[in-house]
């Protein structure tokens, strides 16, 4: 039986240079096989836990397999029921010990994770400076360092036929709705794919029910953001090898309210919250409003300004709508090149490209200076959002507004805006309205979600997320 198990491992892991199979003679008729993968296993741990452990070898020699978990100093010891389980544990950094028909897995993972970094996509002047890494155990530690409660529960799912990726679902048992957790767990178990390489893969599967450009799942690299979401009654998903956690459900308000707002006074931050909300609509509407006023409703522009616009557009051979679409296309190329360039280049290339292209296009008579200003303003207002999917959604609706304006002028803006409202109000995230608390309207949570109230008044959780533990703060008098 022992030889058959070892032979199966050799066949399953053939042509792997990092596979180590070490036979050890523990008595005249007893041989054990110590098997591990050098690439994911710490050799020093194999030495300390197994090879140098006399009590371990004695127990093997005396067939006291049941006593092994208490004799081995390894952090995790499993007695496997079948040889089919070996692949999972071996590829996850465990050392496999085979003795006769017994198979034992001991955790001897190598420390191949990088140190805890600072946030790069969600930077903040104030607040914690730690961020998630690609190691799921470190991520759990960063979270539980903040949330010290027995009610923080974890459910594990392994996905990917080839990758065997560990997925952790975290939630507060006394806050989060059980239906939400069950729904997410069921959706994850439906996934049958060769590989899960990042949390972005999971995000695509869980949001596949929505045919929208808006992000319905929040991705975060900050433990404080994840902790705050759990305390509100949301669900968190960790994916091994990914430094980004997923927060479900994700509402539109979550993408315009970064965690850094919590570390500043409400009176100072509310102006910025209103500004962000205004910028979202300005980045969508600015080119459309300009085209509508120039082509269809010039009487709404002051005469002196209208004459100035006409003079600037005198030598431009294209209609204003073609001019706008052409410049939007060029600026999208510049934005994408800025994202793809190595960090060492900085943003100098894209800035230089924008300046040279803009000046050359005006001098050549391809576009008017006012169009350069409008398009530049459009892109500046989009830079306030760090979530790329929000920027993509704004781009999608910007084109819709432009096309509507090209046919109907200012009436086109009204029609496109009605389409926008109908789209976002029917949008769901995990069965909950995406534009809550705007649609459906909730005055209390509108003031809390889109504005920052005094922390002493923030005493209740949203009724949309939980019904069993709505009180999150009590004021002690005296």
Secondary structure in CASP SS format (residue, H / E / C, confidence):
PFRMAT SS
TARGET T0000
AUTHOR 0000-0000-0000
METHOD secondary structure of the structure
MODEL  1
X C 1.00
X H 1.00
X H 1.00
X H 1.00
X H 1.00
X H 1.00
X H 1.00
X H 1.00
X H 1.00
X H 1.00
X H 1.00
X H 1.00
X C 1.00
X C 1.00
X C 1.00
X C 1.00
X C 1.00
X C 1.00
X E 1.00
X E 1.00
X E 1.00
X E 1.00
X E 1.00
X E 1.00
X E 1.00
X C 1.00
X C 1.00
X C 1.00
X C 1.00
X C 1.00
X E 1.00
X E 1.00
X E 1.00
X E 1.00
X E 1.00
X E 1.00
X E 1.00
X C 1.00
X C 1.00
X C 1.00
X E 1.00
X C 1.00
X H 1.00
X H 1.00
X H 1.00
X H 1.00
X H 1.00
X H 1.00
X H 1.00
X H 1.00
X H 1.00
X C 1.00
X C 1.00
X H 1.00
X H 1.00
X H 1.00
X H 1.00
X H 1.00
X H 1.00
X H 1.00
X H 1.00
X C 1.00
X C 1.00
X C 1.00
X H 1.00
X H 1.00
X H 1.00
X H 1.00
X H 1.00
X H 1.00
X H 1.00
X C 1.00
X C 1.00
X C 1.00
X C 1.00
X C 1.00
X E 1.00
X E 1.00
X E 1.00
X E 1.00
X C 1.00
X C 1.00
X H 1.00
X H 1.00
X H 1.00
X H 1.00
X H 1.00
X H 1.00
X H 1.00
X H 1.00
X H 1.00
X C 1.00
X C 1.00
X E 1.00
X E 1.00
X E 1.00
X E 1.00
X E 1.00
X E 1.00
X C 1.00
X C 1.00
X E 1.00
X E 1.00
X E 1.00
X E 1.00
X E 1.00
X E 1.00
X C 1.00
X E 1.00
X C 1.00
X C 1.00
X C 1.00
X C 1.00
X C 1.00
X C 1.00
X C 1.00
X C 1.00
X C 1.00
X C 1.00
X C 1.00
X C 1.00
X C 1.00
X C 1.00
X C 1.00
X C 1.00
X C 1.00
X C 1.00
X C 1.00
X C 1.00
X C 1.00
X C 1.00
X C 1.00
X C 1.00
X C 1.00
X C 1.00
X H 1.00
X H 1.00
X H 1.00
X H 1.00
X H 1.00
X H 1.00
X H 1.00
X H 1.00
X H 1.00
X C 1.00
X C 1.00
X C 1.00
X C 1.00
X C 1.00
X C 1.00
X C 1.00
X E 1.00
X E 1.00
X E 1.00
X E 1.00
X E 1.00
X E 1.00
X E 1.00
X E 1.00
X C 1.00
X C 1.00
X C 1.00
X C 1.00
X C 1.00
X E 1.00
X E 1.00
X E 1.00
X E 1.00
X E 1.00
X E 1.00
X E 1.00
X E 1.00
X C 1.00
X C 1.00
X C 1.00
X C 1.00
X C 1.00
X H 1.00
X H 1.00
X H 1.00
X H 1.00
X H 1.00
X H 1.00
X H 1.00
X H 1.00
X H 1.00
X H 1.00
X H 1.00
X H 1.00
X C 1.00
X C 1.00
X C 1.00
X C 1.00
X C 1.00
X C 1.00
X C 1.00
X C 1.00
X C 1.00
X H 1.00
X H 1.00
X H 1.00
X H 1.00
X H 1.00
X H 1.00
X H 1.00
X H 1.00
X C 1.00
X C 1.00
X C 1.00
X C 1.00
X C 1.00
X C 1.00
X C 1.00
X C 1.00
X C 1.00
X C 1.00
X C 1.00
X E 1.00
X E 1.00
X E 1.00
X C 1.00
X C 1.00
X H 1.00
X H 1.00
X H 1.00
X H 1.00
X H 1.00
X H 1.00
X H 1.00
X H 1.00
X H 1.00
X H 1.00
X C 1.00
X C 1.00
X E 1.00
X E 1.00
X E 1.00
X E 1.00
X E 1.00
X C 1.00
X C 1.00
X C 1.00
X C 1.00
X C 1.00
X E 1.00
X E 1.00
X E 1.00
X E 1.00
X C 1.00
X C 1.00
X C 1.00
X H 1.00
X H 1.00
X H 1.00
X H 1.00
X C 1.00
X C 1.00
X C 1.00
X H 1.00
X H 1.00
X H 1.00
X H 1.00
X H 1.00
X C 1.00
X C 1.00
X H 1.00
X H 1.00
X H 1.00
X H 1.00
X H 1.00
X H 1.00
X H 1.00
X H 1.00
X H 1.00
X H 1.00
X H 1.00
X H 1.00
X H 1.00
X H 1.00
X H 1.00
X H 1.00
X H 1.00
X H 1.00
X H 1.00
X H 1.00
X H 1.00
X H 1.00
X H 1.00
X H 1.00
X H 1.00
X H 1.00
X H 1.00
X H 1.00
X H 1.00
X H 1.00
X C 1.00
X C 1.00
X H 1.00
X H 1.00
X H 1.00
X C 1.00
X C 1.00
X H 1.00
X H 1.00
X H 1.00
X H 1.00
X H 1.00
X H 1.00
X H 1.00
X H 1.00
X H 1.00
X H 1.00
X C 1.00
X C 1.00
X C 1.00
X C 1.00
X C 1.00
X C 1.00
X C 1.00
X H 1.00
X H 1.00
X H 1.00
X H 1.00
X H 1.00
X H 1.00
X H 1.00
X H 1.00
X H 1.00
X H 1.00
X H 1.00
X H 1.00
X H 1.00
X H 1.00
X H 1.00
X H 1.00
X H 1.00
X H 1.00
X H 1.00
X H 1.00
X H 1.00
X C 1.00
X C 1.00
X H 1.00
X H 1.00
X H 1.00
X C 1.00
X C 1.00
X H 1.00
X H 1.00
X H 1.00
X H 1.00
X H 1.00
X H 1.00
X H 1.00
X H 1.00
X H 1.00
X H 1.00
X H 1.00
X H 1.00
X H 1.00
X H 1.00
X H 1.00
X H 1.00
X H 1.00
X C 1.00
X C 1.00
X C 1.00
X C 1.00
X H 1.00
X H 1.00
X H 1.00
X H 1.00
X H 1.00
X H 1.00
X H 1.00
X H 1.00
X H 1.00
X H 1.00
X H 1.00
X H 1.00
X H 1.00
X H 1.00
X C 1.00
X C 1.00
X C 1.00
X C 1.00
X C 1.00
X H 1.00
X H 1.00
X H 1.00
X H 1.00
X H 1.00
X H 1.00
X H 1.00
X H 1.00
X H 1.00
X H 1.00
X H 1.00
X H 1.00
X H 1.00
X H 1.00
X H 1.00
X H 1.00
X H 1.00
X H 1.00
X H 1.00
X H 1.00
X H 1.00
X C 1.00
X H 1.00
X H 1.00
X H 1.00
X H 1.00
X H 1.00
X H 1.00
X H 1.00
X H 1.00
X H 1.00
X H 1.00
X H 1.00
X H 1.00
X H 1.00
X H 1.00
X H 1.00
X H 1.00
X C 1.00
X C 1.00
X E 1.00
X E 1.00
X C 1.00
X C 1.00
X E 1.00
X E 1.00
X C 1.00
X C 1.00
X C 1.00
X E 1.00
X C 1.00
X C 1.00
X C 1.00
X E 1.00
X C 1.00
X H 1.00
X H 1.00
X H 1.00
X H 1.00
X H 1.00
X H 1.00
X H 1.00
X C 1.00
X C 1.00
X C 1.00
X C 1.00
X C 1.00
X H 1.00
X H 1.00
X H 1.00
X C 1.00
X C 1.00
X E 1.00
X C 1.00
X C 1.00
X C 1.00
X C 1.00
X C 1.00
X C 1.00
X C 1.00
X C 1.00
X C 1.00
X C 1.00
X E 1.00
X C 1.00
X C 1.00
X C 1.00
X C 1.00
X C 1.00
X C 1.00
X C 1.00
END
